[in-house]
Amino acid sequence: MSGEVQCEDTAQLRSFDVELYDPGTHTRLDHVPIGSDGSFRFNHVTAGLYAVRVVRGPGAEPVLDELHQIERTQPFLTLRLLESPRNRPASGKISIQELAHPVPKQALRAALEAQHYSQANDMPRAIAKLEEAIRIDPAYRDAHTNLGAQFARSGRYEEALDHFRRALEIGPPDTIIYTNMSWVCSVQGQFREAERLARMALALDSTNDKAQRLLDFASQH
């Protein structure tokens, strides 16, 4: 499987790697460096669901962490970074909602600990810490989004959808959340709902390749 990482300054990516994880066992399967043109290539990748991460080095905090369904008929993967890694704040992006509703430090600390556990493939502790963050601040949107992703990777699909929906209720609409919800519905065989959600993701970002693949897949079932 080959692919490319797109960002404002591709030259920076030469110091980054792409990691491939099995979301079922939470183990790293492979990692490869990113070329000067943003390209990367994995050998001997079979069709299936993978967690794909862009990192500065083993164990480093991902600047991108997404679930992707790899198909034999679509062996090319495009990863898009909204910001250059050099310019991305260490604490992640700050939304308008977070500025209007500052997250308590205790909740932020719990979410950060969850991220460390996730990187160590300790899913139960990562989930527990995100649940702690939400108990401290029920309106902590990113914690709901990340908890939904953790549940999706763990096969706890209904719980994942619950937290994705809550994140959308807090707002604003988000193409990644709609895309992840579409994937979960596809896994559950709810293809009509998966198609609807993929269309909503594309309405926000027409260049979202993952949403387009999910739409194509769902519309064929």
NORCORWO-V88453 format. One line per field, one symbol per residue. ss: DSSP state (a for helix, b for strand, c for the rest). phi: phi as a letter, one per 20 degrees, with the letter a starting at -180 (. if undefined). psi: psi as a letter, one per 20 degrees, with the letter a starting at -180 (. if undefined). A space follows every 10 residues. Layout:
ss->???
phi->???
psi->???
This chain:
ss->cbbbbbccca aaaaacbbbb bbccccbbbb bbbcccccbb bccccccbbb bbbbbccccc cccbbbbbbb bccbcbbbbb cccccccccc cccccaaaaa ccccaaaaaa aaaaaaaaac ccaaaaaaaa aaaaaacccc aaaaaaaaaa aaacccaaaa aaaaaaaaaa ccccaaaaaa aaaaaaaccc aaaaaaaaaa aaaaccccaa aaaaaaaaac c
phi->.dabddbfcf gfffeddddd deffdmdfea bcfeffeneb bdemeefqec edcdcfagnf ffebbcecee dfecedcddd efcfgfefff enfdefffff cgeggfffff fffffffffe mdfgffffff ffffffcfef fffffffgff fffeneffff fgffffffff negbffffff fffffffene ffffffffff fffebfefff fffffffffe d
psi->praqpprhnh hhihjqqpqp qoigikqphr qqqprhjjqr ppqlprqapq ppqpqhrpiq pqipoqppop qhimjppppp phqqhhipqh jrqprhhhhh nppqhhghgh hghhgghghj kmgghggghh hghhhgnijn ghggghhghg hghijmghhg hghgghhhhh rrqphgghgh hggghghijm hghggghhhh ghhhnijohg hgghggghii .
